[in-house]
Structures are given as C-alpha cells and as structure tokens.
Amino acid sequence: MSENLNENGVRRLTVTVVCLSIAVVATFLRFWCKIGLKQGIHGDDWFILATTISYIGAASASLWGLFEGSYGKEIGEIMAELAKPPSLDTIRGMENFLMSLFIANTILYLTFYLAKISILLLYRRIFSTPEFRKICLIMIGISTAYFIAAQVANLCICIPIDLFWHRTKPGGRCLNFNLFSFIIGLIEIVLDIAILALPIKAVLSLQMPKKTKAMVSAIFLLGGFAIITSILRVAYQYQPNSLYVSFSQAEFWLNIHTATVILCACLPVYKPLRSLASAVLTKLRDSYGSSIRRLRGSGSRSKLSDGGEVDVSHAGNMELPRYYYPYTGNHPSKGSAKELINTASSETERK
C-alpha cells in the first residue's frame, strides 16, 4: 500500500510511526517504574495511559485517511481534482481523507485534555501546599471547560456533521475550519504555558541535590520544546484567506508535539530508570578501567622481558620483577623501584 504514497505521504507515515513508538514506550516505562518501586498506580498514571490510547486512535484514523484517501496530497490538491469532472475513486478518496481528518481532530482534543489532567494531578500529588493544590484544581476546571467548548464547536463545525466530508452534498453550512483551528491552537498554547509555569516557583524554593535540579531543569526544557512545537504547528497550518489548513506541515508538528507532551508527563516518575542507568554506567566504567589497568600491566611486563629500556621517571614505588634482585642484592622493600633501577644501571656501567 505504501507504494501509492507520494513523498509527502511517506514522510507523514514515518513521523507518525516514530512519534507513536516514543509515546507507547514512554508510557510503558512509566508503568514499569511505578510497579518496580511498588508505589501503586495513581490517577495521573491512568490519565496518561488514556492519553496514549487516544493518541493511538487519532493516529490510526489519520493513517487510514492517508492510505485510503489522500496518499499524501494536500486538501488544496484534492479540491483542484474535484474541480474537474471527478471520478468515483477521487470522490471516495476525498471523503475518506476528510472523514479521517474530522475523526483524528475530534480524538486529539481528548488526547490533549487528558494529558493536561494527568500533569495537573501529578502536580497535586507531588506538592502538598494547599494553595498550590487549589490552583491545580482551578486549572483542571479551566481545562475541562475549554475541552467541552472545543468539542461542541468541533461537532458543530458543519451542519449536518457529515457535510464536513460529503462536500458534494447540497445544502447545509460549514464554519471556516482554518480559522477555527487557529483559534483552538492559540488557546492550547496559552493553557500549556500556564500549566508548565505553574510549579516553577515551588520547584525553585526547594532544596534539592544538583542531580535532581538538573533532571527538573531537563523536564522544563522538554516542556518548553513541547510548547515550541505547538506554536510551529499553529504557524504552519494556518493559511490566511483560506478555508483549509496546510495539513501536512500541521500533522508533522502535531505528532512531535503529542509525543513530547506524553514523554514530558512521564519523565518525573522515571527514578528507577535513572538509578538503573547510573548503576550500569558505573559498572561499565569500572570494567573499562580494570581492563585498561590489565593492559598497561601486561605491556610493562612485556617490555621488561624483552630487555628493553624502562622509563624510570614513572616507576615510583612499583615492585620490580625478581630478575632485578641480583643487580642490587636487595629486596624491593628496601628501596623504591626507581632507586633500584638506577642502582642496577650504575653497576652495569662500571662493569
């Protein structure tokens, strides 16, 4: 089936599969860490699981539209084909693509809402300050109100609803989908910034080890990257004076944004992974160090056995091999290796 995709379609397929894989692995590792620490599964964990499942649903709908509808074409290209006497396959392909677009967007509103709730519930579980927990509840209320309003508006974007994909159907009316997506995207960005900035003051006031501070800083940087991807998504998809969005660019940044949000929501509970990674790195470092020491030791013995020169400047208190005893008549314990080698060299010169 992929042979029917154009270059744009192949890129969309690749990005979707990669981002889906990141989201699924991030969620799996989150539950593995919680079970490994025996901390129990909490509300924020279930919400992030629901987030990932809904993302899989949205991505599946989008891929169905890609393979059974657009094959990577933009909406403008499809509409240009429909302006000519269209074939039945062209009409069916356009309908499949537009239907997949509507389904994917409807599910994605749920995906982003669930991710917000998961992060806010995690905040409430981590921070015990009553005022902060109350602010989190307020943000949950605002996010819920926005989600309901966005879904109602989305379901009413065309009346009747199927007019969104049955464009040849007479009667009915549709809102400007391009402008609608732009407004929704701006509200999403504002809410994301507010949620990301919420714990900054509380985190800065905590006394934490440097490693913990570095990890927290990395999480905030990743959250900032998620906001940047959301801004890019809105900027690329909006087409002034048009009814339709630039879907290929929007979907590219949309997938990256979604995967980043899920990963960012999971990072705070990855403590067992950090401990495991630290233990593995320590073991590898020790193993590598012992191998280097063994190699250096075998190299020194090889030089001595071949009768080669010895660099006494680094000899220090190194114990000499037994075949140096006859030159000195002493045991190495009575002098350093460097002194014994110098003595042996002097006696050899006198002879």
N, C-alpha and C positions, 0 to 999 in steps of 0.2 A: 504493500500500500504506500510506503514511503516514496516509491519511485514517482508517484503522481505529484509530490510536493515540489514547489519551486524553492529557490534559495531562501527566501524569507520564511517559508513553511518549515524547512529543515532547521533553521535557527530557532524558531519558536518551539519546535519539538524538543530540541536539545536543551534549551534553557528550562523548559517546563520539567523535563525528567530530572535534570540535575537539582533544581530547587526542591522538587518533591522529595528526592532522596535525602537532601540535607534536613528537611523538616521531619521526615519519618525517623531518621537516625537520631536527631536531636531529642525527639520525644521518647524514643525507646531508651536512650541513655539516661534520660531524666527518671523514668520509672525504675530502671536498673539501679540507679544510685539510691533512690528512696527505699527500695526493697533491700539493697545491700546494707544500708545504715539502719534498717528496721525503724525508720521514722514514721512509717504509716503514710497512706495516701490521703492527701487533703483536697479541699475544694479547688484550689488553684491548679493542682495536677490534673484533675478530671476536666477542668475547663480547657487546659492546653491540649489534652487528648482530643476533646471535641473540636478544638480549633484545627488540629491536624487532619482529623477525619473530614471536616467540612472543606478544608483546602483540597484534599484528595478528590472530593466530589466536584468542586469547582474546576479543578484542572482536568478531570475526566470529561466534563461537559465541553470544555474548551478544545480538548484534543479530538473529541467526536466531531465537533464543528470543523476542525482543521482537516480531518481525513474525509469527511462526508459532505463538506460544503465548499470552503474557500480554497483549500490546498495552498494556503499562504497568501492569497490575494487580499488586498485591502478592500474595504467596503466601497470606496470610490470606483475601483476597477470593476467590481461586481455590478454596480449600478450602471456603469458605462455599457456593460454587456447587455443589461436588461433594456437599455435604451434602443438597442437594435431589436429586430424580431427574435426574441429569445427562444431557445429550445427548451423542451420539458426538463432536461437534465440541468440546464442553467438555472431555471426557476427553482427546482428542487434543491439544488446546491445552495442557492442564496437563502432559501427558507431554513435549511439545516444550520447554516452558519449563523444567521440572525437569532434563531431559537437557542443555539448553544451560547451565544453572547448574552442573551437575556437570562438564561439559567445560571451561567457562571457568575454574572454580576450579582444576581439575587443571593446566591450562596456566599459570595465573597463579603457582602455586607455582614452576614452572620459570622464569617471567619474573623473579620477584624474586630467585631464586637466581642466575641468570645476571648480573643487574645487580650483585649483591654481588661476584661473582667478578671482573667487569670492573673495578670500582672498586679492589678489593684488588690486582689485577695492575697497575693504573696506579700505585698507591702504590709497589709494588715496583720499578717502572721509574723513577719519579721520585726516590725516596730510596734512597741507596746504603748507609746504615748497616746493618751485619749484624744488629744486634739488632732494628731496626725491620722489616727484611725477614723475619726469623724470626717476629715477631709476626703479620705479614701471612699467612704460611703457616699459622700456628695458626688464625687467623680463617677462612681458606679451609677448613681441616679441620672446624671447628665448623659453618660454614655448610653444608658438604656433608653432614655427619651429620644436621643438622636437616632439610635438604631431603629426604633419604632417609626419615627417620622420618615427616615430614609427609605425603609421598606415599603411604607404606604405610598410614598411618592413614586417609588420604583414600580410598584404594581399598577399604578395609575398613569404611567408614562404614555401608554397608549390605551385608548378606549374604543373598541374592546381590546383586551390584552393581546390576543393573537394577531392584531394588526401590526405589532412590532416585527413579526417575521413574515406575515402574509401581506406583503407590500402591494400586491395587485388587487387586494380585496377592496371593493368600493365602500365608501362611507367611512365614518369614524375619524378620529384625530389623534395626533401624537405630539408630545412636547419635544422641544429641542434637546435631543439626547446629548449632544456635545456640550451645551451649556449646563445641563443637569449634572453631568459627570464632573465638570469643572468645579461647580459649587460644592458637590459632595466631597471631592478631593481636597478642597481647601479646608472644609470643616474637619476632615480626618487629620490633616496636618496639624491644625490647632490643638485638637484633642491629644494627639501623640506627643506634641511638645509639652503640654501641660502634665501628662502622666509621667513622662521621662524626667521632668524637672521637679516633680513632687518630692522625692526623697533626698534631693541634693543637700539641703540644709541639715537634715537629720544625719546623713552619712558623714558630712564634714565635721559634725560635732562629736563623732565617736572616736575613741582612742583605739586604733587598730594597728596590727603589725604591718610592716611595709609590704609584705607579700599580699596581704588581704587588701590593702589600699590599691595596689597595682591591679588586682583582679577586679575590684569595684570600678576602677577607672576604665579598664578594658570593656566592662559591661556598658558603661555610659557612652564610651566611644562607639560601640556597636549599635547602641540605641540611636546615637546621633546619625550614624550611617543609614539606619532604617528610615529616619526622617528625611535624609537627603534623597534616598531612593523614591520616597513618596512624592517629594517635590518634583523630581525628574519625571516621574510617571505623569503627574498632572500637567507639567510643562509640555511634554511630548504628545500627550493625547489630545490636548485642546487645539482645535483648528478654527480660528476666527472666521466668522461668516459662513459656517458650515453646519449642517445638521448632524454630521457624523464625526467620530473621533478617529485619530490615527491609531488604529488598534494594535498594529504590530509592535510599535515602539512602546505603547502603553502596557501591553502584555509582557514585554521583556522586563521592564522595571517593576511591574506588578508582581511577577514571580519572585524576583530578587527581594523585593520589599517584604513579601509574605514569609519567605524562608528566613530572612534576617530577623523579623519580629518573633517568630517561633523560637529561633536559636537564642535570641536575646532573653526571652522569657524563661528559657531553660537553664541558662548559664549559672544563675545563683545557687542552684541545687547540685552542681557538679563537684562538690567537695571530694567524694570518694575517687573521682577520676583524677583530680589534681594530686591527691595523695598517692594513687597508683602510679601516675606519670612520674612523680618525684622519686618514688622507690625504684622504678625501672631505670630512670636516668642515673640515679646513684649507683645502682648495680652495674650498669654499663660503664660508667666512669671508673669504678673500682676495678672491673675486669680489664678494661683497656689499660689502666695504669699498671696493673700487675704484669700484663703481657709485655709492656714496654720495658719494665724493670728486668724481666727474664731475658728479653732480647739483648739489653745492654750488658747484662751479666755474662751471657754466653759469648758476646763479642769480645769482652775483655779477656776471658779465658782463652779464646782462640788466638788473640794476639800474643799472649804470653807463651803459649805452647809452640808458636812458630818462631820464637826467638826474636820477635820484632821489637821495636822501640816502645817504651812505655812513657806516656806523658805523666810525669810525677807531679805536675802542678795541681792535679785534681785527685791525687792519691789519698790525701788526708789521713785518716786512721784505718784505711782499708786493710784487711788481713791479707798477707802475702801467701802465695802458694808455697808448699813445703820445699820445692827445689831452690828457693832463695835462701834457705837456712844455712847451707854450707858456706856461703859467702860472708855471712855475718857471725856465725856461731851463736846467734841469739834467737830467742823466740820472739815473735812479733809483739808479744805483750810488753816487751821491754822498750819498745820504741814504735813510733808511727810507721806506717808503710812508706811514707815519703822519705823519712830519715834512713830506713833500712835500704831502700833502693839507692839513695845517694851514696851510702857507705859501700855497698856492693860495687857500684860503678867506680869509686875511687880505688878500691883494692884491685879491680881488674886492670885499671890504667897502670898501676905500679908494677904489676906483673908483666 
